[in-house]
Amino acid sequence: MDFPIKICAICEEEFELNPDKPGFANRCPQCSTPEIAAPTNPRRMDAEERKSASEANEARRRAMRDLLYRKDS
């Protein structure tokens, strides 16, 4: 059984679309390999930033609760 021939959306080369091909169906195997990203280290928050984020989240929760459960009279 022949597999369909596709054209890569990145490099525009033809490739066979195999059922076990990793990555996207419109990209060739070379263009489907994941790019190596820089290591992501989450930034540490100090006590003041945590408190302000907590207060902002509480205000969001309160606003959503008021919008969702307000009684229309």
Buried (B, 14 or more C-beta within 10 A) or exposed (E): EEEEEBEBEEEEEEBEEEEEBEEEEEBBEEBBEEEEEEEEEEEEEEEEEEEEEEEEEEEEEEEEEEEEEEEEE
